[in-house]
């Protein structure tokens, strides 16, 4: 049964992406129209784990709603018209950018009914936004069907009238009256009072305590206006966005800036180690002890790194010290949303670091860049590895290694565990990318953390995976250990550059390692159940430690043999 459901899911995922791509090139669609219904039907067939009770018509999915709204601009639930645009200069007007809590993207509320969302990261971001919006429309229509009597007048239920009263704020509610309103709300959305109260506290804050009431009220109201054809919901894609997607517009600008900075600092001919990771772990391991006047005792101080993660003043101290010691920081202005750090190892004092035992004597350069998103990984890596021209001369990048560290969904273990891929398999295709990983299972023998080695699936979108397809990948001869969104895209760019186009030398080494941000097969451990918090500190720094060891050992000073 699982295999047939996995096949059905795979087919639905492929059809969903083909439909989304078609609608993108068409330029617009109506969520309640034929195209919108087709996308909804496919998402319901897939029934992703992250969207929980989406397929239950009388029960609102609260965790999924929180997950989606954290990644979409505040106020999206009030808007009937959503426009996906490129960077088209809205910041030059008087519009205030709205940045979602969990996604680095600028959005602009154009008027009462329209929200513009800037898409800079390519197709994966478009698919991600459309998937989340489709879930939102499904939940909105649920609210409408539960809140209004479905006849020609669409008369509101008593519960919805009470919700409306809270939202309008014309009357001051006592605590008891607010609890009564929450009881009506819980009855409307098919949740227990306890679940609704928890959601009320999670969604709200001191400035906007009644946010949950407002979200549900507006979801139902906008859906009702669509059903009555007073104001039909529409999604539009701008002409500039259609023109730019797939053409490496932002990736090329980003890579050119990085190469320009390397050239300006006379680092362009040095051996280069590229790391795609977060913006803190490499910096903290190389500069943290000296910046905070801590003496290294040859052991990795995970407690210290946890404190740095937790306290802004410590993070600021380390950043200030690193810049004084020669770290070059590129605050990305290309639109790619990928910041960069460049570290000249010949100027970096390793005595008071966990690497003091390695007799390093090279002049290598480390370039750390922030996480890419899905297909954007191919764009930025492909552009970065190309030769570059300066003053009429063409220079090849002297890439010695590429390391990819990221978060991924684990199938074989739990949150915080480590995955060492031996290949990347691209979901929905026969594309596969085996490689020799310089990181091995033996590098991660640790009492607290578990590590797993094997193939990993590069998925089209993490929010589309369901139990059946994940179990299929894990339990059949694929024996996959996890899923993520960038690995195959990075490896494709590396292989093209090193083995086919010969933009870089073929003898580079690669390091891939991921730590588990969630287990999508485990109830309560999906992405919608919340982040890792400080649990992520140890795996993040253990992976960083191993990557930096491999880099430093590759430039180790040869000690002459005694005569």
Order of alpha helices (4+ residues) and beta strands (2+ residues): alpha-beta-alpha-alpha-beta-beta-beta-beta-alpha-beta-beta-alpha-alpha-alpha-alpha-beta-alpha-alpha-beta-alpha-alpha-alpha-beta-beta-beta-alpha-beta-beta-beta-beta-beta-beta-alpha-beta-alpha-beta-alpha
